[in-house]
Amino acid sequence: MSNVWVERGVLGVGALVVGLALGWAIRGVATYHTDTQTVTTYGDWRAACPPAAAKDQSCSMIEQIMDTRTGQSIVQLGVATKQGKTTLSVNVPLGVLLPAGAGLVLGTDAPKIFAYRTCTQSGCIADVVLDDKTLASLNSAKDGKVLVAGMDQKAVAIPISLKGYTDAASAVRVAEQRRTSWFWRIFS
Protein backbone atom coordinates (compact mmCIF):
# COMPACT_ATOMS: atom_id res chain seq x y z
CA MET A 1 0.00 0.00 0.00
CA SER A 2 2.81 2.44 0.81
CA ASN A 3 4.30 1.84 -2.62
CA VAL A 4 1.08 3.12 -4.23
CA TRP A 5 1.23 6.33 -2.16
CA VAL A 6 4.83 6.94 -3.21
CA GLU A 7 3.92 6.48 -6.87
CA ARG A 8 0.96 8.86 -6.51
CA GLY A 9 3.15 11.40 -4.73
CA VAL A 10 5.82 11.26 -7.44
CA LEU A 11 3.16 11.56 -10.17
CA GLY A 12 1.55 14.48 -8.35
CA VAL A 13 4.84 16.35 -7.98
CA GLY A 14 5.71 15.62 -11.64
CA ALA A 15 2.29 16.89 -12.78
CA LEU A 16 2.75 20.02 -10.66
CA VAL A 17 6.17 20.74 -12.19
CA VAL A 18 4.89 20.16 -15.74
CA GLY A 19 1.84 22.36 -15.04
CA LEU A 20 3.97 25.18 -13.65
CA ALA A 21 6.35 25.04 -16.62
CA LEU A 22 3.47 24.97 -19.10
CA GLY A 23 1.72 27.85 -17.30
CA TRP A 24 4.93 29.91 -17.34
CA ALA A 25 5.39 29.27 -21.09
CA ILE A 26 1.78 30.17 -21.92
CA ARG A 27 2.04 33.32 -19.79
CA GLY A 28 5.20 34.42 -21.67
CA VAL A 29 3.63 33.97 -25.10
CA ALA A 30 0.16 35.25 -24.18
CA THR A 31 1.29 38.40 -22.37
CA TYR A 32 3.90 39.56 -24.91
CA HIS A 33 2.50 42.64 -26.61
CA THR A 34 3.57 42.75 -30.26
CA ASP A 35 2.43 46.37 -30.62
CA THR A 36 4.51 47.85 -27.78
CA GLN A 37 7.61 49.95 -28.36
CA THR A 38 10.23 50.03 -25.59
CA VAL A 39 13.02 52.43 -24.65
CA THR A 40 15.27 51.57 -21.71
CA THR A 41 18.29 53.48 -20.39
CA TYR A 42 21.55 51.70 -19.54
CA GLY A 43 24.12 54.17 -18.23
CA ASP A 44 24.64 56.73 -21.00
CA TRP A 45 23.03 54.54 -23.70
CA ARG A 46 19.37 53.91 -24.56
CA ALA A 47 18.12 50.65 -26.05
CA ALA A 48 15.10 51.31 -28.26
CA CYS A 49 12.98 48.56 -29.81
CA PRO A 50 10.09 49.06 -32.20
CA PRO A 51 6.96 46.94 -31.82
CA ALA A 52 7.36 43.28 -32.85
CA ALA A 53 4.63 43.90 -35.42
CA ALA A 54 7.09 46.19 -37.30
CA LYS A 55 8.91 43.33 -39.04
CA ASP A 56 11.09 45.60 -41.22
CA GLN A 57 12.58 47.47 -38.24
CA SER A 58 15.07 46.39 -35.59
CA CYS A 59 16.19 47.42 -32.13
CA SER A 60 18.96 49.99 -31.80
CA MET A 61 21.17 51.66 -29.22
CA ILE A 62 21.57 55.41 -28.99
CA GLU A 63 23.84 57.80 -27.13
CA GLN A 64 23.24 61.54 -27.25
CA ILE A 65 26.19 63.82 -26.42
CA MET A 66 25.01 67.26 -25.33
CA ASP A 67 26.91 70.53 -25.12
CA THR A 68 26.82 71.39 -21.41
CA ARG A 69 26.83 75.14 -22.12
CA THR A 70 24.06 75.32 -24.73
CA GLY A 71 22.12 72.12 -24.04
CA GLN A 72 22.19 71.26 -27.75
CA SER A 73 23.14 67.91 -29.24
CA ILE A 74 26.67 67.81 -30.63
CA VAL A 75 26.88 64.10 -31.46
CA GLN A 76 24.34 61.31 -31.64
CA LEU A 77 25.60 57.75 -31.95
CA GLY A 78 23.33 54.94 -33.08
CA VAL A 79 24.14 51.24 -33.32
CA ALA A 80 21.76 48.86 -35.09
CA THR A 81 21.94 45.47 -36.77
CA LYS A 82 20.13 44.89 -40.03
CA GLN A 83 20.49 41.86 -42.28
CA GLY A 84 23.32 40.55 -40.10
CA LYS A 85 25.42 43.72 -40.32
CA THR A 86 25.95 45.95 -37.29
CA THR A 87 26.25 49.60 -38.28
CA LEU A 88 27.33 52.65 -36.31
CA SER A 89 25.75 55.94 -37.36
CA VAL A 90 27.26 59.23 -36.23
CA ASN A 91 25.09 62.34 -36.52
CA VAL A 92 26.87 65.69 -36.06
CA PRO A 93 25.60 69.27 -36.53
CA LEU A 94 26.03 71.06 -39.85
CA GLY A 95 29.28 72.95 -40.36
CA VAL A 96 31.66 70.02 -40.63
CA LEU A 97 34.21 69.54 -43.39
CA LEU A 98 32.57 66.83 -45.51
CA PRO A 99 35.60 65.49 -47.44
CA ALA A 100 37.43 64.74 -44.18
CA GLY A 101 34.70 62.36 -43.00
CA ALA A 102 34.10 61.42 -39.39
CA GLY A 103 36.29 59.31 -37.16
CA LEU A 104 35.91 57.00 -34.20
CA VAL A 105 38.58 56.24 -31.60
CA LEU A 106 37.88 53.54 -29.01
CA GLY A 107 40.27 53.31 -26.09
CA THR A 108 43.81 53.14 -27.46
CA ASP A 109 42.81 51.82 -30.92
CA ALA A 110 43.81 53.68 -34.07
CA PRO A 111 41.15 56.05 -35.47
CA LYS A 112 38.60 54.53 -37.84
CA ILE A 113 37.64 57.13 -40.49
CA PHE A 114 34.44 56.90 -42.55
CA ALA A 115 32.59 59.09 -45.03
CA TYR A 116 29.46 61.13 -44.48
CA ARG A 117 26.43 59.54 -46.11
CA THR A 118 24.16 62.58 -46.19
CA CYS A 119 23.38 65.90 -44.58
CA THR A 120 19.89 66.98 -43.53
CA GLN A 121 18.51 70.01 -41.70
CA SER A 122 19.42 68.37 -38.40
CA GLY A 123 23.03 67.52 -39.28
CA CYS A 124 25.39 65.29 -41.22
CA ILE A 125 25.30 61.52 -40.89
CA ALA A 126 28.23 59.12 -41.32
CA ASP A 127 27.79 55.34 -41.22
CA VAL A 128 30.27 52.53 -40.82
CA VAL A 129 29.67 48.78 -40.75
CA LEU A 130 31.30 47.52 -37.58
CA ASP A 131 33.68 44.59 -37.95
CA ASP A 132 34.34 42.07 -35.18
CA LYS A 133 37.43 43.95 -33.97
CA THR A 134 35.54 47.26 -33.61
CA LEU A 135 32.62 45.52 -31.89
CA ALA A 136 35.08 43.93 -29.44
CA SER A 137 36.60 47.37 -28.80
CA LEU A 138 33.14 48.84 -28.14
CA ASN A 139 32.55 46.11 -25.57
CA SER A 140 35.91 46.46 -23.82
CA ALA A 141 36.97 50.11 -24.13
CA LYS A 142 36.33 52.48 -21.25
CA ASP A 143 36.06 55.61 -23.39
CA GLY A 144 36.07 56.85 -26.92
CA LYS A 145 36.03 59.91 -29.14
CA VAL A 146 34.27 61.02 -32.28
CA LEU A 147 36.57 62.97 -34.58
CA VAL A 148 35.22 65.68 -36.87
CA ALA A 149 36.85 68.49 -38.83
CA GLY A 150 35.26 71.92 -38.80
CA MET A 151 35.06 74.21 -41.80
CA ASP A 152 38.30 75.79 -40.53
CA GLN A 153 39.95 72.37 -41.19
CA LYS A 154 40.77 71.91 -37.51
CA ALA A 155 40.06 68.48 -36.05
CA VAL A 156 37.87 68.27 -32.98
CA ALA A 157 37.77 65.21 -30.70
CA ILE A 158 34.41 64.87 -28.95
CA PRO A 159 34.51 62.48 -25.98
CA ILE A 160 31.86 59.76 -25.90
CA SER A 161 30.85 57.53 -23.03
CA LEU A 162 30.72 53.77 -23.27
CA LYS A 163 29.14 53.48 -19.82
CA GLY A 164 26.18 51.13 -20.22
CA TYR A 165 27.04 50.10 -23.79
CA THR A 166 27.53 46.40 -23.01
CA ASP A 167 24.29 46.25 -20.99
CA ALA A 168 22.37 48.00 -23.79
CA ALA A 169 23.89 45.64 -26.40
CA SER A 170 22.86 42.63 -24.34
CA ALA A 171 19.34 44.00 -23.86
CA VAL A 172 19.01 44.62 -27.61
CA ARG A 173 20.10 41.03 -28.42
CA VAL A 174 17.50 39.61 -26.02
CA ALA A 175 14.78 41.98 -27.24
CA GLU A 176 15.46 41.06 -30.88
CA GLN A 177 15.14 37.37 -30.01
CA ARG A 178 11.79 38.04 -28.34
CA ARG A 179 10.57 40.23 -31.20
CA THR A 180 11.30 37.61 -33.85
CA SER A 181 10.65 34.27 -32.13
CA TRP A 182 7.66 33.07 -30.12
CA PHE A 183 9.99 30.52 -28.47
CA TRP A 184 12.03 33.31 -26.80
CA ARG A 185 8.85 35.05 -25.64
CA ILE A 186 8.27 32.09 -23.33
CA PHE A 187 11.17 33.28 -21.19
CA SER A 188 10.22 36.98 -21.10
N, C-alpha and C positions, 0 to 999 in steps of 0.2 A: 504494500500500500504506500509506503514512504517513497518508493521509486516513482510512482505515478505523480506524486506531489512535486517531486524534483523536476520531472519532465514538464509538468504544467508550469512550474515556476520559470524554468529556462525558456519555454515557449512564450510565456507572458512577457518576460524581460526582452526577448528578441523582438516580439511584436511591438513593444513600446519603443525600442530603439529604431526599428524600421519606420514606425509611424512618425516619430519625431523628425527623422531625416527627411521623409517624404513631405511632411508639413513645412519644414524649413525650405525645401526646394520649391514647393508650390508658392510659398510666401514670396521668395525672391523673384520668381518669374511674374507672379500676379501683381506685385506691388511696384514693379519697375515702370516708371512713366516714360514712354517713348517720346513724349512731346515737351519734356522739361529740359531747359538749358541750364547749365551750372557754371558758376565762376567761383573758384576757391583760391584764397591767398596762401602762399607758402613763402615766408620770408619776404623778399623783395620781388618775387615772381607770382603771377596769377596763372592758374590753369583754367582755361575756358573750353567748355564742350557744348557744341550745339545739340539740339534734340536728336535722339536716335532716329527719328523719322526723317531727318535730313541726311539721306544716304550719301549725297555728293560732298558733304562737308566732313571735316575731322576736328579733333580737339587740337588746341594749340596752347603755347605758353607765351606769356607777355611780360616784359619788364619796361616800365616807363621811367625814364630819367628826367627829373625836373630841375630847372634852374632855381636854386634856392632864393635868389634875389627877386626874380620876376614871377615865379610860379608857373612858367610856361615849359612845355615839353621841349627838351633839346635832343633826345634820342628815344626812340621806341624800338625795342627788340622783340621779334616774334619768332618762335620756333614751332614748326608744324611738320607733320609727316603726311605725305600724299603719294600714293602709288609706290610705297616702299622707299621713298627718298625723303630724308629729313632736311629741311631748308631753314636757314636763318635769314630773316628779313630785317634790315636796318632802315629805319625811317628817320631822316634828319630834316631840320628846317631848310627852307630855300636859302640860297646864298652860298652854296658850296661849289667848289671847283669840280665840275662834272668829269673832265678827262682823268683826273687823279683817282677817281673811284673812292670807295670807303675801305677801311681796314679794320681788322679785329685782332687783338692781341690777348691771349689767354695765359695768365701766369707768366712764365719765362719763355713761352714759345715764340717763334719768329712771327712777325705780322703776316696775316692772310689778307691779301688785297683783292677786291672784287668790284665789278662795274655797277654803276647805277642802272636800274632797269627803266625807271620812269620818274618824272616829277609831276606832282599834282599841286593843287592850291595849298594842301597841307604840308608839303615837303617832298623830298626826293627819297626814293626807295631803291636800295641795293639788296640783291638776293645772292646767296651762295648755298649750294648743296653741301651739306656737312658730311665729310668722310669720317671713317671710324676713328682716326687719330684726333680730329677736331672734337668729335663727340666725347671721346675719352678725356680730352682736356677740359671740356665744359663740365664734366662730372667731377674732375679732380682739382681743378684750379681754384684758388681762393679769391682771385680778383681778375679783372680784365679791363680792356680799354677799347673804345671805338675810335678809330682814327679818321679824321676828315680834314680836307684842305679848304680853307676859305677862299674867297675871291682874290684875296691878297697873296695867295699861294703859300700861306703859312699853315703848317700842319697843326692840328689841335687834337690832343688826346683826351677823350672824355671817359672818365672812370665809370665802369659798370659794376654792379654787384652780382655775385653768383650765389648769394645767400638764399637758400630755398630752392635753387635750381634742381638739385637731384630729387628733392621731395616732389616738386611740381612735375618733373619728368616721369617719376614713378606713378603719380596720380593720373597722368595723361595716358600712360600705357594701360593701366587698369580700367580707366573709363572707356578707352577705345575697345577693349575686349568686351566690356558690358554692352556698349552701343551696338556692336556688330554680331554678338553671339548670345543666344538665349541661354546656352549652357553656363556662361560666366555670370549671367544675371542671377543664377541660383545662389551664388555666394555673395551677392551684394547686400 
